[in-house]
Amino acid sequence: MLSVTEARERILSQIKTTQTVSVALSDSLGRVLAEDLVADGDHPPFDNSAVDGFALRAEDSGADRTLTVVADIPAGTAPKVVLQTGQAARIMTGAQVPQGADCVIPVEETDFSDRSTGTAPPKTVSIKKRLMNGDNIRMGGSDMRAGDVVMNQGRLLKAQDLGLLATLGYAAVTVYKKPRVALMSSGNELLEANAPLEPGKIRDSNSYTLAALLTQTGAEVIPLGVAKDTSDSVTALLNKATDEKADLILSSAGVSVGAFDFIKEVIETNGAMDFWKVNMRPGKPLAFGSYRDIPFIGLPGNPVSAFVGFEVFVHPALQRMSGSMDGDRQRVKVRCAQEVESDGRESYLRARIKFLNGIPSAFLTGHQGSGNLLSLVQADALLIIPAGVKCVPAGSEVDAIIL
C-alpha cells in the first residue's frame, strides 16, 4: 500500500490546470485568478477629507482662530479654489481637498452648529483646536500606488476582492475555468433518498455528500447517477463522462476487491489504473488512474471513508486543477483530551474541538466506524494520527484538519 503522501503526490502529478476564461466581475466570486492584477493608478486618486468639516492650513489653526469661508466642496466635485492664509472651505467626507489646504478640522470642533441637510456654509468659522499637517486627510496613493500588484495569480476571489477590483476599474477578470467533475456512485444496494428501504438496500448518501463537497470547492458537477454491479453499467456511465468532456471522474464504491466491483476492470480496459490501496484509515481502497485520458479517482463506498478521501485527495487535486494557490485544508495543532488508539495506519479521526484553559483540545465524536455518519456530522475536525503510531496519550499534540 502507498503512503498517503505518496498517493497524493502521484495524483497531483497527473492533474492539469484548466484553461482560462474572462468573466464579468459580478460573476467572479469564488473563482481563481489566472493573472496578476495591478493598480491602474494611485488610490485614493487624490487627497480627500476623512471627515465632514473645514479644510484649512495647519498654520491657521488654534483655539479661537476665526477664518473666512471661501468655498463649499461636496463629494464628487473638483475644487477650483486655492486657499490662502486666513481662509477655509467647508468640505464633506470623501471630497477632494483644495489646493493650499493641508488639514481638515471636524465640524464638531468648530463654532458652526447648524448641520442640518441643505444648510449653507457660514461666512466665517472659528477653530477650537490646533491641527497638524495631514490631520483628517486621506492622502492620494496611501492605499495603492500605480503599478502595485494588488492580487496574485491563483487567488480565490472573495467579496472584498470584488470591491477592490471595481475600485481599480476591472469590469471583467481572467479566471481559470471551473473543473467539470463527473460524479457517479456504484452498487446494486443503493436507493434514492426518497425511496422506502427494502431488505438489503441502503439510501445513496455519497452522491449528495460528494456533490456538495465538489460545489463547495468550486467545481461544476456532472451527475452520472448510480452504476449497477455490472461491467456494462459501469462502462456506460464512464462513457457518459467522456461525452460530457469531464476534467475529472469521481466515483464512490466499486473500487475494492469484491466479486462485484467492476470499476477497476473497466478502467484498465479503456485506460490505466495507477494504484488502488492507500495505507490510511478510513479509506484504504482508494483508486487512481485514467479513463480515456480523463483522470479518475475512485473513493470507497463507506460514507465516512468517501468524505475523508475527498478531503485528503480530491480537494487538493481540484485546487491544482482550478489554479488555486491553496491546495490543502487549514491545519492546526490541537491537544488530545483523551487517549487515542489507532491501528498503525495514517488515521483521520472525527473529533470536536473545545478550548480548555485557552488550549484547543480534541474529543473524539462517537464510534469511528467508516459507516457512521452521525459522528462525522458531530465533528468539526479530523485528527491526523501518523502512520506507525498505535497510541496517542492524552495531552499529546497532533495535527487536525479543520472542517
DAMOJO-V987796 format. One record per backbone hydrogen bond with DSSP energy under -0.5 kcal/mol. NH is the residue of the N-H (numbers start at 0). CO is the residue of the C=O. E is the energy in kcal/mol with one decimal. If there is no record, write none. Layout:
BEGIN
nh->[NH;NH]
co->[CO;CO]
e->[E;E]
END
This chain:
BEGIN
nh->[1;6;7;8;9;10;11;12;13;13;14;17;20;22;24;26;27;29;30;32;32;33;36;38;42;47;48;49;52;52;53;54;55;59;60;61;63;64;64;65;66;67;68;69;69;70;72;73;76;78;82;82;86;87;88;89;90;91;93;94;95;96;98;100;101;102;103;104;106;108;109;110;112;114;118;124;126;127;133;134;136;137;138;140;141;142;143;146;147;149;149;150;153;154;156;156;161;162;163;164;165;166;167;168;169;170;172;174;174;175;176;180;180;181;181;182;182;183;184;185;186;189;190;194;200;201;203;204;207;208;209;210;211;212;213;214;215;216;217;218;219;220;221;222;223;224;226;229;233;234;235;236;237;238;239;240;241;242;243;244;245;246;247;248;249;249;250;251;252;260;261;262;263;265;266;267;268;269;271;273;273;274;277;278;279;280;285;286;287;288;289;290;291;293;294;294;295;296;297;298;298;303;304;305;306;307;308;309;310;311;312;313;314;316;317;318;319;320;321;322;323;324;326;331;333;334;335;336;339;341;343;345;346;347;348;348;350;351;353;353;355;355;356;358;360;361;362;364;365;371;372;375;375;376;377;378;379;380;381;382;382;383;384;384;385;387;388;389;391;392;394;395;397;398;399;400;401;401;402]
co->[276;2;3;4;5;6;7;8;9;10;11;320;174;172;170;23;24;156;27;30;154;173;150;147;143;137;94;135;50;90;104;88;102;56;57;128;126;61;126;63;124;85;122;67;87;87;89;71;73;76;80;98;83;67;54;70;52;72;48;91;76;46;80;97;55;55;134;53;51;105;106;125;110;112;115;66;64;108;101;131;133;47;136;43;138;42;42;38;144;36;147;36;32;151;30;154;157;158;159;160;161;162;163;165;164;168;22;20;172;31;18;178;219;179;247;180;221;249;224;251;226;186;201;191;197;188;190;202;204;204;205;206;207;208;209;210;211;212;214;213;178;218;180;220;182;182;184;227;229;230;231;232;233;234;235;236;237;238;239;241;240;179;179;294;181;247;296;183;298;257;259;253;253;261;262;263;264;265;289;271;287;287;283;1;277;345;283;297;274;295;271;293;269;290;246;292;288;248;286;250;296;369;369;301;302;303;304;305;306;307;308;308;309;312;313;314;315;316;317;319;318;153;324;399;397;359;395;361;391;389;388;278;384;280;346;382;380;362;351;360;353;358;354;355;353;334;351;349;363;368;370;371;372;372;373;375;350;350;400;348;380;398;346;382;383;343;385;387;339;390;335;392;333;383;331;381;329;399;379]
e->[-1.6;-2.6;-2.5;-2.3;-2.4;-2.1;-2.8;-1.9;-0.6;-1.5;-1.0;-3.1;-2.9;-2.6;-2.9;-1.9;-1.6;-2.4;-2.3;-0.5;-2.5;-2.7;-2.6;-2.3;-2.6;-2.2;-2.3;-2.5;-0.5;-2.7;-2.2;-3.1;-2.3;-1.7;-1.5;-1.7;-1.5;-1.6;-1.1;-0.5;-3.0;-2.4;-2.4;-0.7;-2.6;-0.6;-3.1;-0.7;-1.1;-0.7;-0.5;-2.7;-1.9;-2.5;-1.9;-2.1;-2.8;-1.9;-2.9;-2.2;-0.7;-2.4;-0.7;-1.6;-2.1;-1.4;-2.1;-2.6;-2.3;-2.0;-1.5;-1.2;-1.0;-1.1;-1.8;-2.2;-3.7;-1.8;-3.8;-2.2;-1.7;-3.2;-0.8;-1.9;-2.0;-1.9;-2.6;-2.4;-2.4;-2.2;-0.7;-1.4;-2.5;-1.6;-3.0;-0.6;-1.6;-1.3;-1.9;-2.7;-2.2;-1.9;-1.7;-1.2;-2.8;-1.0;-2.4;-2.9;-0.6;-2.1;-3.2;-0.7;-2.9;-0.6;-2.7;-0.6;-2.5;-2.3;-2.1;-1.1;-2.7;-1.2;-2.0;-1.5;-2.3;-2.9;-3.1;-1.1;-0.6;-2.4;-3.0;-1.6;-2.1;-2.3;-2.6;-2.2;-2.6;-1.7;-1.3;-2.6;-3.2;-0.6;-3.2;-0.7;-3.1;-0.8;-3.1;-2.5;-2.1;-2.5;-2.4;-1.8;-2.3;-2.5;-1.6;-1.6;-1.5;-2.3;-1.9;-1.3;-2.0;-2.9;-1.5;-2.5;-3.2;-0.5;-2.1;-1.3;-2.2;-1.4;-1.0;-0.9;-0.7;-2.4;-2.9;-2.3;-1.4;-1.4;-2.0;-0.5;-2.7;-1.6;-2.1;-3.6;-2.3;-2.4;-2.2;-2.6;-2.7;-2.3;-2.7;-2.7;-2.0;-1.5;-0.5;-0.5;-3.0;-2.7;-2.8;-3.3;-0.7;-2.1;-0.9;-2.6;-2.1;-2.8;-2.6;-2.0;-2.3;-2.6;-2.4;-1.2;-3.2;-1.4;-2.6;-2.2;-2.3;-2.4;-2.4;-1.0;-1.9;-2.2;-1.0;-2.2;-2.7;-2.7;-3.1;-2.6;-2.6;-2.2;-0.8;-1.4;-2.4;-2.6;-0.5;-2.3;-2.3;-2.8;-0.5;-2.9;-0.7;-2.5;-0.6;-1.8;-3.6;-3.0;-2.3;-1.6;-0.9;-1.8;-1.1;-0.6;-0.5;-2.4;-2.1;-0.8;-2.2;-1.4;-2.1;-3.2;-0.5;-2.6;-2.7;-0.7;-0.6;-3.3;-1.6;-0.5;-3.3;-0.6;-3.3;-1.9;-2.6;-0.6;-1.9;-2.5;-2.3;-0.6;-2.1]
END
